[in-house]
């Protein structure tokens, strides 16, 4: 099977194989073409290098990498491999390095045997020089660190490295942190960030060795690196914190918020109830310019009053996410639409752990769709254990869709009025949860058959309304039980005698989430 991507290190080998199979004249022409390639195009090939899959590389390939290190602008590499690029790689603008593992599917085989095993290199006392790439590239604009186990350790961030970080021009910093590591290292990285930092992402699923904020960072040579006091992040405008905060909020989150007065966008994780009020208070007092506020967690600990405080403090929100649980009154929706209805572009709503939320959620969605003319994305989060959170199909069809000319993405659970859904499987838009015997009985009833045809007509009406939206590119309608078979929708359309109606083909219905199923719900 041919590879999907040819490594630049394989080009000389491929050339040698070709030359063995062609005439001498063709060999001359081939090598002449390669010389032209080397002079004109090869430098651009080296601008972006990704060595995320650590495989055995011959010495010639390593030499080729070292010879062209000065041409690299964007680099994705294992921290153990960076030793080959010090000190010649000095023109980077984007750098991603990781150790021990990775945060994505492309970097899952990092510890397999190759020309150098990562665990052996990480134990090499000379390995701390790897992070000198940060210090020797003063024009870095984007830095991504993905670390696991104890790889994000003090010896990798010594004084020179932190000083280089402080004097760089980094505008975007991403930290994807896994397993167990020292909270002091994270504090050091943040405190030594340059004044140019405008975007910070901390994707944290780690457990910290120390949860107490400390003021010194231990180095591999026994020296101590003093941490400066918290300073103002004058350029930071975007802060994204994913997953739960498993370190003390007082140590990292709260100082970050207090010292970032120009924040405009925040994505906050779920935090402990005891700190929720404090977080909102700090936000309101320290960050007056926020217009995008999202929650990574689908169910947060914000109380009704605290949510209202946020909505009153930040009029003109562009993006917002919140949990519309049973503790929230309809006043929250009214204030949101009053303060930000004309500017709101993205809204994510979670139903919390409510079990009787269909009517409230339906009213919420209906108001949002009718009073937010600039809405681009609407997502209603349903959780697998939540019951009856769907928007009624009849009410959903009655919305004035033609006014939503900016709508691009739509994700909503939908159910037929009067029915109760037991559960929904997130990966299956046709989750039939009721017993087969009950389905057979209901489908044999004339009333049930008539109801299905009525619902089929509503689905067809909805499809026709969606076709008029010029920017709509993604629809995920999570059809709740009892579902409307796609055959019924097509049958209903054929029985219609209205020639002026737009005909909807099966592919569009499938795009809406409808699929062919038999009467027992199997696919």
Secondary structure, DSSP 8 states (H G I E B T S, - for coil): ---SS--GGGHHHHHHHHHTTS-HHHHHHHHHHHHHHHHHTHHHHTTEEEE-S-----HHHHHHHHHTGGG-SEEEEETTGGGGTTTT----SEEEEEESS-SSGGGTTTTS-SSS-HHHHHT-TTGGGGGHHHHT-TT--EEEEEE-TT-S-GGGS-HHHHHHHHTS---EEEEEE-SEE-HHHHHHHHHT--TT--EEEEEE--EES--S--SEEE-TTS-EEE-------TT--EEEEES---S-TTTTHHHHHHT-TT--EEEE----HHHHHHHHHHHHHH-TT--EEEESSSS----HHHHHHHHHHSTT-SEEEEE--TTS-THHHHHHHHHHTTT--EEEEE-TT-SS-HHHHHHHHHHHHHH-TT--EEEEE--TT--S--EEHHHHHTS-GGG-TT--EEEEEEE-TT-------TT-TT---S-HHHHHHHHHSHHHHHHHHHHHHHHHHHHHHHTT-TT--EEEEEE-SS---HHHHHHHHHH---TTS----HHHHHHTT-----TTS--
